[in-house]
Every structure is written in structure tokens, then in C-alpha cells.
């Protein structure tokens, strides 16, 4: 990783033309060959960049970064304040907890959390347009489709609406109602869900994990 | 460094140590396999700070030396090579691997800060490789997979003189296997808790080994290590912390009814009947007279039933199991017949093997299975 702080102008030509006027910026040259130009704020994203594979040709005061598609980033360096390189080694990568999958598993083992007498029919119930996270039955034996999200947004409501439309064409299952279950649900999503007759359910991951799943155990 | 080695020997040696490669290393050196060539031997090693692996491979060494190369890459390369002698040599900062008409060059990793591997703990005794592999696989199946309960992801090994007892449980089932081993010290008494996955992989790889030496670090030491060695291969593993739950009292001492069935027949029936449900939905079994009726599915859903003839003695019983857990238990048996012993429909059942329908139950392996509740 090479980190350069310099007063520079940047010109990009390729699919379109773009220009960064003269200012002090951070230039990053990564081990994979990519070059990124950052300003101090405004966005976490670079102002401009070239992703690998690309080649960097350095002259005294200009850097020319080109890729196979013929795109070109021309960086003119007016004054260099710092230029450092560090060997970072191999990155172990970002570890994300599969929250949605975990929530699905936890809820499938504890359908009684939604209501007394609720039972699981199937996880990942297949429909022609994809699997519904959970198909369960309420205390009266009526089917309910549950879509599980980490954050409940409009998309989730739309998705569940499509599933419900398909599920309700199946006379074995109909009538099927829907529940959007998430750790948090956006107000717009709530309004749309209410309009479509879909219930919302807030899931507390930690509490769900702490609840005994009710399966008899040896100890 | 320069040597020539048989491909199969190299593949075995590399495969053994690759088990201990780190997948998410805190330093990049842990991604490497260390190759040391000296006096007609290759010494391969890998270490992820918890589990270490070492193997010795016979080779024709023309020039000794030590290099560290990417483990993942070495495994892939060796696996893909044709069955011909493999020549390996160090050219400057690259290692060349030449086999038949194929040639690879690998960059070397800096071996400077490679950690020192732990020593194999002092030998406590030994056991035949195939017996050990079978015993471990029989109990490892019942180990938990939930990392929030780390103690239950382990296999508990209890040693008392010439008797070794292996046990694992995920709270829904418990598997216990007793074996005889050759203890080096006559009055030895020790116990260890090892990650089931690690133990299972090591024991499986040592299946063809005549004798596996087991080493245990002395209790009260700073590092709790267990080691396995056999035919030029060594593995050490740090033990899991925590206390394994006491389990012996869970095994019922008597039963109110006993069924005997051929394992293959029961397994086929279980597989067929559980087709109609999710793998976690209860499979219902009714034992009475000389028949076992299996049922799955309820209400308006698809349903399946099958009836098989069995030997049955005692009070008729209706009981429900998780079909996956039941199949796991049946799979773990070495014998052709299974004996299922019950005390009540809400109490755990004990599976054990029988060589013949009429012979007595083998008590060296027991699989205790908790029934599921189901609405009538």
C-alpha cells in the first residue's frame, strides 16, 4: 500500500470525461494495482479511481493510469507532501454474521414466539419465484408466510407481496397471509405492509437466542 | 534446497499438515507450509496456533534447506500432479516444482517469524488406528455445532488404566464409546476435551495406521495439549476449556421395553417415511407386538407410513424422534442389528448394536436419543 498526499489535478477520459481541479488530496496505490483518489470528507468513496487490472506509469510530475478498456486517469502532481509505502500482507477479510440465516433458523425452531400454538410447516418453502423464508401455521391451522430481513424496507414488503400472490393461487394453502419479520422496520415499509394487509414483527436476535426452543433435551 | 520425492508420499504428507493450516490467520506466515529437507527426509509442518501438524516423508535430498510456501497452493499443486517423481528445488526467491512435463514456480514466504510448533506431549499410551478412527467417528456425530456452547463442540476423552471412554453430546443426543487401549503407565487416569471436528479429521486420516500413540501434557501445566502420532505423522491440539457435563447418570440402567431390528431395514424405512416432512419434524414410531409402525406428516400435509416386523419385548410404546438424529445413531453402529431400549415415551431411548438378532447387546457403544414432543 502506497499512500501519497499531494496537491494534484486529475483528468479522467474513457466512458466520459471528468476533471478534478488542483487541490490537496490523498492518493492510494494498492498492491493489486488499483489507484484511488480521496478528498478529506464528502464521501467514504474515492473522488475518482481505477480498479485493477491497470497499469501505472510514473513520470516526474505525472502519473498515467490506464486499463485494458482504454480508460485513462492522468494525475498531475504539483507538490508532494508525503509518500509512504507499507507492506500490509494478506487481509483476513471482513467477517459478517449471517444474521438473516440465523434469524430464520432461530425463528423456525421457536414459532411459538409469534403466537401460541403456531407451528412450522417448512423453512425455505419453494415457490416459482424463489423460496419463502418460513411457511408456518397459526393456532387455527391457517398458513402464514414469513419473510425475514435484518432491516425491513419497502423491498421486503414487495417481495413478500409477490410470494403471497403466488401462494394464494394454491388451493391447498390459501388463504395465506404474510408477516414481515425484521430487527428493525422502516416507517414507509410499515405503511406499505399495512396497506397490503401484511403484519410486521420486530425480532430481537439476542432475546430469540436466549429463549429455549422448547425441544426436550437430555439435560 | 533440492530434492526428489514420490508424488503419493508427498500428497499424503502435505494432506496431513494441510489440516492445521489457518484459514483466517493473524499473520500471513500461518498460511504457509514449512518444508525442511535434510538427510533423506522431508519434514513438513503447519500450525494455526491451536492445532499443529507435522509429517515426515522419505525423499532423495541432494541439497538440504528450509522454505515456507503457500499451503493452499501447495495442496492444489500436489493434488493435480501426475503420478511421477516430483522434483522440488529452490531457485533464488522461488520454489520450482517439476513433475513429468508440468512445472510450477511458487514464491517463498518469509519464514523469519514462523512460530515454533509445540512439542508432541509425552506418550500416555497407544491404540490401533482403525479402532480409534471408528470410535471417534461414532461419538463425533453427536457433538454440538453451536459455537455459543463451546464445551459441547468437543469430544470428551476419559482414560482410566486400560479403558478409554469417548463421549459427545449436543444435549439432544449423547454418544458414548468405550475401547481398550495400551496404557504406558499402569495407573493412569486422565481426561481431555478436544474439538470434535479436529479429532474426527485426525482419526480418519490415521485409520490405516497400525498404532496411534496418544500423548497428553501433564495436568497442571500451562498448556493443555493432546497429541496423536503414527507412522511419521504428528498432530497436537490445544484442549477446549471448560467442564464437560457429567453424563454417566443420563444412561438409564433399566428399560421397560426392548426392540431389535435390522439396521439396514430400519434405516431404509426412516429415509422413505421422512421424505414427506422437513428433516426436523418428528418421525413417529409405534412399537407393539412384533411390528414397528413409522409415520410422518400431519393434518392436511403429505403423510407417509410404513410397517416393518421386529422382535419386541415389553410394554407397547409410541415415541417420536428427529429423523436426522435417529439416522445418525443408526449409521454409527458397527453391527447389523440395532437394539432400541425404552423406559417411557418422554424419556430418552438407548440405541446399541447386536451382531445377531438373538445375541446380547454390545455395550461398548451407546447412543442415547431424546424423543421429540408432538401433538396427538
Interface residues (C-beta under 8 A of the other chain):
Chain A: X89 X90 X92 X93 X95 X108 X109 X120 X121 X122 X123 X141 X172 X209 X214 X215 X216 X217 X218 X219
Chain B: X24 X25 X26 X27 X28 X31 X148 X169 X171 X172 X173 X174 X245 X247 X250 X278 X280 X281 X299 X300 X301 X346 X348 X368 X370 X371 X372 X373
